[in-house]
Amino acid sequence: SGATGAGNAFNVVQGGGQQDLQEFTAQPSAGTGWATAYQFNLGDIAAGAEKWAGVAFVHFGNPEGTATARQWLTDYVGALDAKALVEAEVARWAAFQTDTVKVPTGTVENEESLVRHSAVVLHMAQVREGETFMRESLSRDGETRLTRFKAPNGAPATLPGMVKHAGKGAVLASLPPGQWTYAWIRDGAYAAAAMATLGMRSDAREALTYYLNADSGRFQNWRELQPYSMPPYLITLTRYHGFGVEETDFNEAGPNLEFDGFGLFLWALRHYERTTGDVTLVDQHWQTVSTKVGDALVALIDPETGLIRPDSSIWETHWNGRQRAWAYTSLTAARGLCDAAVLAERVGDAERATRYRAAGESIRRAMAEKLTDSNFALASNLEELKSGRGYWDTAVFDAFAFELFDPAGKIARETIRGLDLRLSSPAGAGWSRNDDRYDHTGGADMSPWGSEYDSAEWVIVSLRGAMVKRMAGDSERAERVLKWVTDQSLKNYLAVSETYDELNGTYKFNSPMVGFGAGAYALALAHRADGTADPACGAYLDESTLSKPPDAGSGEPDAGSGEPDAGPFVPDAGDSEAPRVSGGGCSASGPGAMAVWLMLALAGLTALTRRRRA
């Protein structure tokens, strides 16, 4: 390069690449159609020989911080050349794999490759910084920015300047190119549990500590929650932005307000303590955990149903009439409170230990009595169960993965059977997340938001379902799911996807997923390796005491012969619209629902007729 070279690398490439680039000592006057590039003259390279060149980048938000940025580069590079820098990075990651990561026993070669890469994804998805530079303006110059963040020394911050924030430790739901670069508690709980399982103790502790330090409780007095007399709370009702500030998203149905994070946090906290042996985190924060997570969760139990009050839950249905008494929210609450009871007992909080255990057991009992259909299959939510159809949801796999109910009991048997019949993916080994895309067409639709997101094959529920299948004795299906996810990921740069297309099995929507992908995969492998039972509150629910009165059957008729391979629904293979994502990313749609629902209705009617004739 030199002073007489071309400034715009785009034009150089367009012209055949024969012209040298200009050497810039200051920022070039870039514009539309402009591309910057780097060139090196490495001379001749003999056969078998190698030469190295590299470029190092650093970013600092302070436009006046050039000297600081240059010093960071100097400290990083030192006297090393490009080859030495790359080798140092390789050595650092090799040390992470050998000194930190503990691969579950029994993994085969391909599984080990993916779980080790998944550990890297978990590590890379965690925020490492607690300070940042903030400008004095917002989106444009002259738009004044105010901040309540403190300066690094604890004094009120003056902008422009460095501020201390609460983002350190956050685990994002996905890495780019996936768009879910937010810290959802739900994804984060599975991620933190996986970190602990894989031996990433410090990462797991940082992840859990993040939720204890984040800026939350911001929605307590919102109008939507006033009927609940919402208690003071710690865990976000949706997610966090980058600085550790609680945030939710809106669409035409209002905000997402989700209560499942409370129980998931308590489960992940005990999982961390049980897996790592580190009791200091709970000891240091029990007062906050008990008053703003455990007590808050107990306060959210609906006295009329015994379930957790209606919310937006795992599939983010928003509000304004779309909130439901979701099984997933109640099952996470039951598991979390049972785990909180164990923690309370250990720290000597006997009163809370008794109260949390009783609350967890009562929620579980309410689920068995009020969220199961006439065959004892567990429904997605109370409202759709009462409507008589459209209540199938693979999120309830976690009622058995979290060991609320006996995986060999009648609730598990009928639930698994129903999910296999209705939600097994046509193209893959796993399951769609629910039946909302096709469940109520032609009638009063209880879930009008049904979309491609619902009919797609979901990796998180498929991996949780594989755990349940193994517990129920169907190791063949469990292994088939694990192999499917492993093989898919190996062909896609070891990135675990959010979903697969239910018609052809290709990657769909976002990847790489972190808690819902890498974390869930690690937990599934560890579950296969361990196999130790850990029933919620010390024992499964005694299902022998359950019965259904003759008029309790608002549930769907049994759809078929009961053979798990009797076939899932097959969506219309016609053209599909591009997904329309809004808010939390759970809004997408495609045509063909009417034909599919009619086909299903006729199939169900035929099966029912045959059964009655028999």
C-alpha positions as CSV (number, residue, x, y, z in Angstrom):
1,S,0.0,0.0,0.0
2,G,1.0,3.6,-0.5
3,A,-0.1,7.2,-0.8
4,T,-0.9,6.7,-4.4
5,G,-3.1,3.6,-4.0
6,A,-6.8,3.3,-4.4
7,G,-8.9,4.4,-1.4
8,N,-12.0,2.3,-2.0
9,A,-11.3,-1.5,-1.9
10,F,-14.7,-2.2,-3.5
11,N,-13.5,-0.5,-6.7
12,V,-10.2,-2.4,-6.6
13,V,-12.0,-5.7,-6.4
14,Q,-14.5,-4.7,-9.1
15,G,-11.5,-3.8,-11.3
16,G,-9.9,-7.2,-10.9
17,G,-7.8,-6.7,-7.8
18,Q,-4.6,-5.6,-9.5
19,Q,-4.3,-2.1,-7.9
20,D,-2.7,-1.4,-4.5
21,L,-4.8,0.0,-1.7
22,Q,-4.0,3.5,-0.3
23,E,-2.3,3.6,3.1
24,F,-4.4,5.6,5.5
25,T,-3.0,7.4,8.5
26,A,-6.4,8.9,9.4
27,Q,-10.1,7.9,9.0
28,P,-11.0,7.7,5.3
29,S,-13.9,9.7,3.9
30,A,-16.1,6.6,3.5
31,G,-19.5,6.8,1.8
32,T,-22.1,4.7,-0.1
33,G,-20.5,1.9,-2.1
34,W,-17.3,2.1,0.0
35,A,-15.4,-0.8,1.5
36,T,-12.3,-0.8,3.6
37,A,-9.8,-3.7,3.3
38,Y,-6.3,-4.8,4.3
39,Q,-3.5,-6.1,2.1
40,F,-0.2,-7.8,2.8
41,N,2.8,-8.6,0.7
42,L,3.9,-11.9,1.9
43,G,6.2,-12.5,-1.1
44,D,6.7,-16.0,-2.5
45,I,5.6,-18.9,-0.3
46,A,7.4,-22.2,-1.0
47,A,5.6,-25.5,-1.0
48,G,5.0,-26.7,2.5
49,A,6.0,-23.4,4.0
50,E,3.8,-20.9,5.8
51,K,3.6,-17.2,6.4
52,W,1.3,-15.3,8.7
53,A,-0.4,-12.0,8.7
54,G,-3.2,-10.6,10.9
55,V,-5.3,-7.6,11.9
56,A,-6.4,-6.9,15.5
57,F,-9.4,-4.8,16.3
58,V,-10.4,-3.1,19.5
59,H,-13.6,-1.1,20.3
60,F,-14.0,1.6,22.8
61,G,-17.2,3.6,22.9
62,N,-15.5,6.9,23.7
63,P,-14.8,8.7,20.5
64,E,-11.9,10.5,22.3
65,G,-10.5,7.3,23.7
66,T,-8.0,6.5,20.9
67,A,-5.0,6.4,23.3
68,T,-6.8,4.0,25.6
69,A,-7.8,1.7,22.8
70,R,-4.2,1.7,21.5
71,Q,-3.0,0.8,24.9
72,W,-5.4,-2.1,25.1
73,L,-4.0,-3.4,21.8
74,T,-0.5,-3.0,22.9
75,D,-1.2,-4.9,26.1
76,Y,-2.8,-7.7,24.2
77,V,-0.4,-8.1,21.3
78,G,2.9,-7.2,23.1
79,A,5.8,-8.7,21.1
80,L,3.8,-11.5,19.6
81,D,3.3,-11.9,15.9
82,A,0.1,-13.1,14.2
83,K,1.0,-16.8,14.5
84,A,1.8,-16.6,18.2
85,L,-1.4,-14.7,18.9
86,V,-3.5,-17.4,17.2
87,E,-1.6,-20.2,18.9
88,A,-2.2,-18.4,22.3
89,E,-5.9,-18.3,21.6
90,V,-5.9,-22.0,20.7
91,A,-4.0,-22.8,23.8
92,R,-6.4,-20.8,25.9
93,W,-9.5,-22.7,24.6
94,A,-7.6,-26.0,24.9
95,A,-7.0,-25.3,28.6
96,F,-10.7,-24.5,29.0
97,Q,-11.6,-27.9,27.6
98,T,-9.0,-29.8,29.6
99,D,-9.1,-27.9,32.9
100,T,-12.8,-26.8,33.2
101,V,-15.2,-28.8,31.0
102,K,-16.4,-32.1,32.3
103,V,-18.0,-34.2,29.6
104,P,-20.8,-36.5,30.7
105,T,-19.8,-40.1,30.8
106,G,-20.9,-42.4,28.0
107,T,-20.8,-39.9,25.2
108,V,-19.6,-41.0,21.8
109,E,-17.3,-39.1,19.6
110,N,-19.8,-36.9,17.8
111,E,-21.6,-36.2,21.0
112,E,-18.4,-35.1,22.7
113,S,-17.6,-32.8,19.8
114,L,-20.9,-31.1,20.1
115,V,-21.1,-30.9,23.9
116,R,-17.6,-29.4,24.1
117,H,-18.5,-26.9,21.4
118,S,-21.7,-26.2,23.4
119,A,-19.6,-25.5,26.5
120,V,-17.8,-22.8,24.4
121,V,-21.1,-21.4,23.2
122,L,-22.3,-21.1,26.9
123,H,-19.0,-19.4,27.8
124,M,-19.1,-17.0,24.9
125,A,-22.7,-16.1,25.5
126,Q,-22.0,-14.7,29.0
127,V,-21.3,-11.0,29.5
128,R,-17.9,-10.4,31.0
129,E,-18.0,-6.6,31.6
130,G,-19.6,-4.5,34.3
131,E,-18.6,-1.1,33.0
132,T,-19.1,0.8,29.8
133,F,-18.7,4.2,28.2
134,M,-21.9,6.2,27.7
135,R,-22.2,9.3,25.5
136,E,-24.1,12.4,26.5
137,S,-26.5,12.0,23.6
138,L,-29.0,9.2,22.8
139,S,-29.7,8.3,19.2
140,R,-28.6,11.6,17.7
141,D,-26.6,14.6,18.8
142,G,-28.5,17.0,20.9
143,E,-30.9,14.4,22.3
144,T,-29.8,14.5,26.0
145,R,-29.1,11.3,27.7
146,L,-29.7,11.0,31.5
147,T,-28.5,8.0,33.6
148,R,-29.0,6.7,37.1
149,F,-26.0,4.4,36.8
150,K,-23.1,5.3,39.0
151,A,-19.5,6.0,38.0
152,P,-17.0,3.2,38.6
153,N,-16.1,4.8,41.9
154,G,-19.7,4.8,43.1
155,A,-20.3,8.5,42.7
156,P,-23.1,9.9,40.4
157,A,-22.0,9.5,36.8
158,T,-21.4,12.6,34.6
159,L,-21.8,12.0,30.9
160,P,-20.0,11.5,28.7
161,G,-18.1,9.0,30.9
162,M,-17.7,5.5,32.2
163,V,-20.5,4.0,34.2
164,K,-20.9,0.8,36.2
165,H,-23.9,-1.4,35.2
166,A,-25.4,-4.7,36.3
167,G,-24.9,-6.6,33.1
168,K,-22.0,-8.8,34.2
169,G,-22.8,-12.5,34.2
170,A,-25.8,-12.3,32.0
171,V,-26.2,-15.2,29.6
172,L,-27.8,-14.3,26.2
173,A,-30.5,-16.5,24.7
174,S,-28.6,-16.8,21.4
175,L,-25.5,-15.6,19.8
176,P,-25.5,-13.9,16.3
177,P,-26.7,-14.5,13.7
178,G,-29.5,-15.5,16.0
179,Q,-31.6,-12.5,17.0
180,W,-32.3,-13.4,20.6
181,T,-29.4,-11.5,22.0
182,Y,-31.2,-10.7,25.3
183,A,-31.0,-12.3,28.7
184,W,-34.2,-14.2,29.3
185,I,-34.4,-15.8,32.7
186,R,-35.9,-18.9,31.2
187,D,-33.1,-19.6,28.8
188,G,-30.6,-18.5,31.4
189,A,-31.8,-21.0,34.0
190,Y,-31.2,-23.9,31.7
191,A,-27.9,-22.4,30.7
192,A,-26.8,-21.9,34.4
193,A,-27.8,-25.5,35.2
194,A,-25.8,-26.7,32.2
195,M,-22.8,-24.7,33.2
196,A,-22.8,-26.3,36.6
197,T,-23.3,-29.7,35.1
198,L,-20.3,-29.3,32.7
199,G,-17.9,-28.1,35.5
200,M,-18.1,-24.5,34.6
201,R,-18.6,-23.5,38.2
202,S,-17.5,-19.9,38.0
203,D,-19.6,-19.2,34.9
204,A,-22.6,-20.8,36.6
205,R,-22.1,-18.7,39.8
206,E,-21.8,-15.5,37.7
207,A,-25.0,-16.4,35.8
208,L,-27.0,-16.9,39.0
209,T,-25.4,-13.8,40.7
210,Y,-26.5,-11.7,37.8
211,Y,-30.2,-12.3,38.6
212,L,-29.5,-11.4,42.2
213,N,-27.9,-8.1,41.2
214,A,-30.0,-7.0,38.2
215,D,-32.3,-4.1,38.2
216,S,-35.7,-5.8,38.5
217,G,-39.1,-5.5,40.2
218,R,-40.0,-2.7,37.8
219,F,-43.5,-4.0,36.9
220,Q,-44.9,-4.5,40.4
221,N,-47.3,-1.7,40.1
222,W,-48.3,-2.0,36.5
223,R,-52.0,-1.9,35.8
224,E,-52.1,-5.4,34.3
225,L,-50.9,-6.8,37.6
226,Q,-53.0,-4.8,40.0
227,P,-55.6,-7.6,40.4
228,Y,-52.9,-9.8,41.7
229,S,-51.6,-7.5,44.4
230,M,-48.2,-8.2,43.0
231,P,-45.6,-8.7,45.7
232,P,-42.1,-7.2,45.6
233,Y,-40.1,-9.5,43.4
234,L,-36.5,-10.1,42.2
235,I,-36.6,-12.2,39.0
236,T,-37.6,-10.5,35.8
237,L,-41.1,-11.1,34.4
238,T,-39.7,-11.3,30.9
239,R,-36.0,-10.6,30.2
240,Y,-33.2,-8.0,30.7
241,H,-31.5,-5.5,28.5
242,G,-27.7,-5.4,28.2
243,F,-27.1,-3.3,31.3
244,G,-29.0,-5.7,33.5
245,V,-32.3,-3.7,33.5
246,E,-35.6,-5.6,33.5
247,E,-37.5,-5.2,30.2
248,T,-40.5,-6.6,28.5
249,D,-41.9,-6.4,24.9
250,F,-45.3,-5.4,23.6
251,N,-47.6,-6.1,20.7
252,E,-51.2,-5.5,20.0
253,A,-52.1,-7.7,23.0
254,G,-50.0,-5.7,25.5
255,P,-46.9,-6.8,27.4
256,N,-45.4,-10.1,28.1
257,L,-45.6,-10.8,31.9
258,E,-44.3,-14.2,32.8
259,F,-44.1,-15.9,36.2
260,D,-42.2,-19.1,35.3
261,G,-38.8,-17.5,35.9
262,F,-39.3,-17.6,39.6
263,G,-39.5,-21.3,39.9
264,L,-36.8,-21.9,37.2
265,F,-34.4,-19.7,39.2
266,L,-35.0,-21.6,42.4
267,W,-34.5,-24.9,40.5
268,A,-31.2,-23.7,38.9
269,L,-30.0,-22.3,42.2
270,R,-30.4,-25.7,44.0
271,H,-29.0,-27.5,41.0
272,Y,-25.9,-25.4,41.2
273,E,-25.5,-26.0,44.9
274,R,-26.1,-29.8,44.6
275,T,-23.8,-30.1,41.6
276,T,-20.9,-28.0,42.6
277,G,-21.1,-28.3,46.4
278,D,-20.8,-24.5,46.7
279,V,-23.2,-23.4,49.5
280,T,-21.8,-19.9,49.8
281,L,-24.0,-18.3,47.1
282,V,-27.2,-19.3,48.9
283,D,-25.8,-18.5,52.3
284,Q,-24.9,-15.0,51.2
285,H,-28.2,-14.2,49.4
286,W,-30.8,-16.3,51.3
287,Q,-32.7,-13.3,52.7
288,T,-33.2,-11.8,49.2
289,V,-33.9,-15.2,47.5
290,S,-36.5,-16.1,50.2
291,T,-38.3,-12.8,50.4
292,K,-38.3,-11.8,46.7
293,V,-38.4,-15.1,44.9
294,G,-39.8,-17.8,47.2
295,D,-42.3,-15.7,49.1
296,A,-43.3,-13.8,46.0
297,L,-44.0,-17.1,44.2
298,V,-46.1,-18.4,47.0
299,A,-48.1,-15.1,46.9
300,L,-48.9,-15.8,43.2
301,I,-50.8,-19.0,43.9
302,D,-54.4,-18.5,42.9
303,P,-56.6,-19.4,45.9
304,E,-59.5,-20.5,43.6
305,T,-57.5,-23.0,41.5
306,G,-54.4,-23.7,43.5
307,L,-52.4,-23.0,40.4
308,I,-50.1,-20.0,39.7
309,R,-52.2,-17.1,38.5
310,P,-52.6,-16.6,34.7
311,D,-49.5,-15.2,32.9
312,S,-47.8,-15.1,29.5
313,S,-45.6,-18.1,30.3
314,I,-43.0,-19.9,28.2
315,W,-44.6,-19.2,24.8
316,E,-45.1,-15.5,25.5
317,T,-48.7,-15.0,24.7
318,H,-48.8,-11.4,26.0
319,W,-51.8,-10.0,28.0
320,N,-55.2,-8.4,27.4
321,G,-57.2,-11.6,27.5
322,R,-54.4,-13.8,26.3
323,Q,-53.0,-14.7,29.7
324,R,-53.7,-18.2,30.8
325,A,-53.2,-20.5,33.8
326,W,-50.4,-22.3,32.1
327,A,-49.2,-25.8,33.2
328,Y,-45.6,-24.8,32.5
329,T,-45.7,-21.9,34.9
330,S,-47.2,-24.0,37.7
331,L,-44.8,-26.9,37.1
332,T,-41.8,-24.7,37.3
333,A,-43.2,-23.1,40.5
334,A,-43.8,-26.5,42.1
335,R,-40.3,-27.7,41.3
336,G,-38.8,-24.4,42.3
337,L,-40.6,-24.3,45.7
338,C,-39.7,-27.9,46.4
339,D,-36.0,-27.0,45.8
340,A,-36.3,-23.8,47.8
341,A,-37.6,-25.9,50.7
342,V,-34.4,-28.0,50.6
343,L,-32.3,-24.8,50.6
344,A,-34.3,-23.3,53.4
345,E,-33.9,-26.4,55.5
346,R,-30.1,-26.4,55.0
347,V,-29.8,-22.7,56.0
348,G,-31.9,-23.4,59.1
349,D,-35.1,-21.5,57.9
350,A,-37.5,-24.2,59.2
351,E,-40.6,-22.1,58.8
352,R,-40.0,-21.4,55.1
353,A,-38.9,-25.0,54.5
354,T,-42.3,-26.2,55.7
355,R,-44.2,-23.5,53.8
356,Y,-42.4,-23.9,50.5
357,R,-42.7,-27.7,50.6
358,A,-46.4,-27.5,51.3
359,A,-46.9,-24.9,48.5
360,G,-45.0,-27.0,46.0
361,E,-46.9,-30.1,46.8
362,S,-50.2,-28.2,46.7
363,I,-49.5,-26.8,43.2
364,R,-48.6,-30.3,42.0
365,R,-51.8,-31.7,43.4
366,A,-53.8,-28.9,41.8
367,M,-52.1,-29.6,38.4
368,A,-53.1,-33.3,38.7
369,E,-56.7,-32.5,39.6
370,K,-57.4,-29.5,37.5
371,L,-55.0,-29.5,34.5
372,T,-55.6,-33.1,33.3
373,D,-58.2,-34.3,30.9
374,S,-60.6,-37.2,31.4
375,N,-57.7,-39.6,30.5
376,F,-55.3,-37.8,33.0
377,A,-53.3,-36.3,30.2
378,L,-51.7,-33.0,31.3
379,A,-53.0,-30.0,29.4
380,S,-51.3,-26.8,28.3
381,N,-53.5,-24.5,30.3
382,L,-56.7,-24.5,32.2
383,E,-58.7,-22.3,29.8
384,E,-58.1,-24.5,26.7
385,L,-58.7,-27.6,28.8
386,K,-62.2,-26.3,29.7
387,S,-62.9,-25.5,26.1
388,G,-62.5,-29.2,25.3
389,R,-59.8,-29.2,22.6
390,G,-56.5,-27.6,21.5
391,Y,-54.7,-28.1,24.8
392,W,-51.6,-30.1,23.7
393,D,-48.3,-28.6,24.6
394,T,-44.9,-30.2,24.8
395,A,-43.7,-27.7,27.4
396,V,-45.4,-30.0,29.9
397,F,-42.7,-32.6,29.3
398,D,-40.9,-30.7,32.1
399,A,-43.5,-31.8,34.6
400,F,-41.8,-35.2,34.2
401,A,-38.3,-34.0,33.5
402,F,-38.5,-32.0,36.7
403,E,-39.9,-35.1,38.4
404,L,-43.2,-33.8,39.7
405,F,-44.9,-36.9,38.6
406,D,-43.9,-40.6,38.2
407,P,-42.6,-41.0,34.6
408,A,-44.2,-44.5,34.7
409,G,-47.5,-43.2,36.2
410,K,-50.8,-42.7,34.5
411,I,-50.4,-38.9,34.1
412,A,-47.1,-39.4,32.3
413,R,-48.3,-42.3,30.3
414,E,-51.4,-40.5,28.9
415,T,-49.6,-37.2,28.4
416,I,-46.7,-38.7,26.5
417,R,-49.1,-40.8,24.4
418,G,-51.2,-37.7,23.5
419,L,-48.1,-35.7,22.7
420,D,-46.7,-38.5,20.5
421,L,-49.9,-38.8,18.6
422,R,-50.5,-35.1,18.0
423,L,-47.2,-33.3,18.1
424,S,-44.5,-35.6,16.8
425,S,-42.7,-33.8,14.0
426,P,-43.3,-35.3,10.6
427,A,-39.7,-34.7,9.4
428,G,-37.7,-35.1,12.5
429,A,-37.3,-37.2,15.7
430,G,-38.7,-34.6,18.1
431,W,-41.9,-32.6,18.7
432,S,-43.6,-29.4,17.8
433,R,-44.1,-27.1,20.7
434,N,-47.9,-27.1,20.7
435,D,-51.1,-27.4,18.6
436,D,-51.9,-23.6,18.5
437,R,-51.4,-23.3,14.7
438,Y,-54.2,-25.7,13.9
439,D,-56.2,-26.4,17.1
440,H,-59.3,-24.2,16.8
441,T,-59.8,-23.4,13.2
442,G,-63.5,-23.1,12.4
443,G,-64.5,-22.6,16.0
444,A,-63.9,-20.2,18.8
445,D,-60.2,-19.9,18.8
446,M,-58.6,-19.9,22.3
447,S,-55.2,-19.3,20.8
448,P,-55.5,-17.1,17.7
449,W,-51.8,-16.3,17.8
450,G,-50.9,-19.8,16.4
451,S,-48.1,-19.7,13.9
452,E,-45.2,-21.4,12.3
453,Y,-43.4,-21.0,15.6
454,D,-45.9,-23.4,17.1
455,S,-45.8,-26.1,14.4
456,A,-42.0,-26.1,14.0
457,E,-40.0,-28.8,15.7
458,W,-38.5,-27.3,18.9
459,V,-35.1,-28.4,20.1
460,I,-35.7,-27.5,23.8
461,V,-38.9,-29.5,24.1
462,S,-37.5,-32.3,22.1
463,L,-34.4,-32.6,24.3
464,R,-36.6,-32.4,27.5
465,G,-38.9,-34.9,25.9
466,A,-35.9,-37.3,25.2
467,M,-35.2,-37.2,29.0
468,V,-38.8,-38.0,29.7
469,K,-38.9,-40.8,27.2
470,R,-35.8,-42.4,28.8
471,M,-37.3,-42.1,32.2
472,A,-40.5,-43.8,30.9
473,G,-38.5,-46.7,29.4
474,D,-38.4,-45.6,25.8
475,S,-34.7,-45.4,25.4
476,E,-35.0,-46.0,21.6
477,R,-36.9,-42.7,21.1
478,A,-34.7,-40.9,23.5
479,E,-31.6,-41.9,21.6
480,R,-33.2,-41.1,18.3
481,V,-33.8,-37.5,19.4
482,L,-30.3,-37.1,20.7
483,K,-28.8,-38.5,17.5
484,W,-31.1,-36.2,15.4
485,V,-30.0,-33.1,17.3
486,T,-26.3,-34.2,17.2
487,D,-26.3,-35.0,13.5
488,Q,-28.2,-31.8,12.6
489,S,-25.7,-29.7,14.6
490,L,-22.7,-31.4,13.2
491,K,-23.8,-30.4,9.7
492,N,-24.4,-26.8,10.8
493,Y,-21.1,-25.7,12.3
494,L,-21.9,-27.3,15.7
495,A,-24.6,-24.7,16.3
496,V,-27.7,-26.0,18.0
497,S,-30.8,-24.6,16.4
498,E,-33.9,-23.1,18.0
499,T,-36.2,-25.1,15.7
500,Y,-36.3,-27.3,12.7
501,D,-38.8,-27.1,9.8
502,E,-41.4,-29.7,10.6
503,L,-41.8,-30.6,6.9
504,N,-38.2,-31.0,5.8
505,G,-36.1,-30.9,9.0
506,T,-34.0,-27.9,7.9
507,Y,-32.8,-25.3,10.4
508,K,-35.5,-22.6,11.1
509,F,-35.5,-19.3,12.9
510,N,-32.5,-18.8,15.2
511,S,-29.1,-20.4,16.0
512,P,-26.9,-20.9,17.9
513,M,-29.3,-21.1,20.8
514,V,-27.7,-21.1,24.3
515,G,-29.9,-22.2,27.1
516,F,-32.5,-23.6,24.8
517,G,-29.8,-25.2,22.6
518,A,-26.3,-25.8,24.0
519,G,-27.5,-26.0,27.6
520,A,-30.4,-28.3,26.9
521,Y,-28.2,-30.6,25.0
522,A,-25.6,-30.8,27.8
523,L,-28.4,-31.5,30.3
524,A,-29.8,-34.3,28.2
525,L,-26.5,-36.0,27.9
526,A,-25.8,-35.6,31.6
527,H,-29.3,-37.0,32.4
528,R,-28.5,-40.1,30.3
529,A,-25.2,-40.6,32.1
530,D,-26.5,-40.1,35.6
531,G,-30.1,-41.4,35.7
532,T,-30.4,-40.8,39.4
533,A,-34.0,-40.0,40.4
534,D,-34.6,-36.7,42.3
535,P,-38.4,-36.4,42.7
536,A,-39.7,-33.0,43.6
537,C,-40.3,-32.6,47.4
538,G,-38.7,-36.0,47.9
539,A,-41.4,-38.2,46.3
540,Y,-43.6,-38.4,43.2
541,L,-47.3,-37.5,43.6
542,D,-49.3,-40.5,44.8
543,E,-51.5,-40.9,41.7
544,S,-53.6,-43.8,43.2
545,T,-55.6,-41.1,45.0
546,L,-56.7,-39.4,41.8
547,S,-60.0,-40.1,40.1
548,K,-62.2,-38.4,37.5
549,P,-66.0,-38.0,38.1
550,P,-68.1,-39.0,35.1
551,D,-68.8,-35.4,34.1
552,A,-65.2,-34.2,34.4
553,G,-64.4,-35.0,30.8
554,S,-64.0,-31.7,29.1
555,G,-60.9,-33.3,27.6
556,E,-60.6,-34.3,24.0
557,P,-61.7,-37.9,23.1
558,D,-58.9,-40.3,22.8
559,A,-57.6,-39.9,19.3
560,G,-56.8,-43.3,18.0
561,S,-55.6,-46.7,18.9
562,G,-53.1,-45.6,21.5
563,E,-50.1,-46.6,19.4
564,P,-47.4,-43.9,19.7
565,D,-46.6,-44.3,16.0
566,A,-50.2,-43.8,14.9
567,G,-48.9,-40.6,13.3
568,P,-48.7,-36.9,14.1
569,F,-50.7,-34.3,12.3
570,V,-49.1,-33.3,9.0
571,P,-49.4,-29.5,8.2
572,D,-50.4,-28.4,4.8
573,A,-47.3,-28.4,2.7
574,G,-48.4,-25.4,0.7
575,D,-46.6,-22.1,0.4
576,S,-45.9,-20.4,3.7
577,E,-45.5,-16.7,4.4
578,A,-42.3,-15.5,5.8
579,P,-42.5,-15.3,9.6
580,R,-43.8,-12.1,11.0
581,V,-41.9,-11.6,14.2
582,S,-43.2,-9.2,16.8
583,G,-42.1,-8.5,20.3
584,G,-40.8,-11.7,21.8
585,G,-40.5,-13.3,18.4
586,C,-43.4,-15.7,18.8
587,S,-45.6,-14.4,16.0
588,A,-45.5,-16.0,12.6
589,S,-48.2,-17.5,10.3
590,G,-48.9,-19.5,7.3
591,P,-52.0,-20.8,5.4
592,G,-53.4,-24.3,5.3
593,A,-54.9,-24.6,8.8
594,M,-58.5,-25.2,7.8
595,A,-57.7,-28.2,5.7
596,V,-55.4,-29.7,8.3
597,W,-58.0,-29.2,11.1
598,L,-60.7,-30.8,9.1
599,M,-58.4,-33.7,8.3
600,L,-57.6,-34.1,12.0
601,A,-61.2,-33.8,13.1
602,L,-62.3,-36.5,10.7
603,A,-59.4,-38.8,11.7
604,G,-60.3,-38.3,15.3
605,L,-63.9,-39.0,14.7
606,T,-63.1,-42.2,12.7
607,A,-60.8,-43.4,15.5
608,L,-63.4,-42.7,18.1
609,T,-66.1,-44.5,16.2
610,R,-63.8,-47.5,15.8
611,R,-63.0,-47.6,19.4
612,R,-66.7,-47.4,20.5
613,R,-67.6,-50.1,18.1
614,A,-64.9,-52.2,19.5
